[in-house]
Amino acid sequence: MRLTALGFAIVGNFEDAIYAWRNHARQWPDANEGVLLAAGSGALGARLAGPLAEPLSVEALAVGEAGPLPVGDDCTPRTLQSAVGLVWRVVILWMLLLLMLTITMWLA
């Protein structure tokens, strides 16, 4: 999961992805989902809000720990198209890395 989030950061908006990953990943109950969603939203420049980002308790709401990620703009249908492009870029990145490792093994 963390390699996928790292891939999102590399092929997307690196600074926003890392910022969201470090500061907002713990808003979700599952740590792995939080890392992926935070890094993905930062890489896309999109602000996520929804059932997973809702406060878990009244205390969390009072402290201000939950709510939409403050990175980027609100999501639109175009954001979904950008998300598909982001995933394809990550797939190509990992395939190129695998190809480079394979060539290195053949030459060694």
Sequence and secondary structure as in RCSB ss.txt:
>XXXX:A:sequence
MRLTALGFAIVGNFEDAIYAWRNHARQWPDANEGVLLAAGSGALGARLAGPLAEPLSVEALAVGEAGPLPVGDDC
TPRTLQSAVGLVWRVVILWMLLLLMLTITMWLA
>XXXX:A:secstr
 HHHHHHHHHHS HHHHHHHHHHHGGGSSSHHHHHHHHHHHHHHTEE  SGGGS SSHHHHHHT  SS SSSEE 
 HHHHHHHHHHHHHHHHHHHHHHHHHHHHHHH 
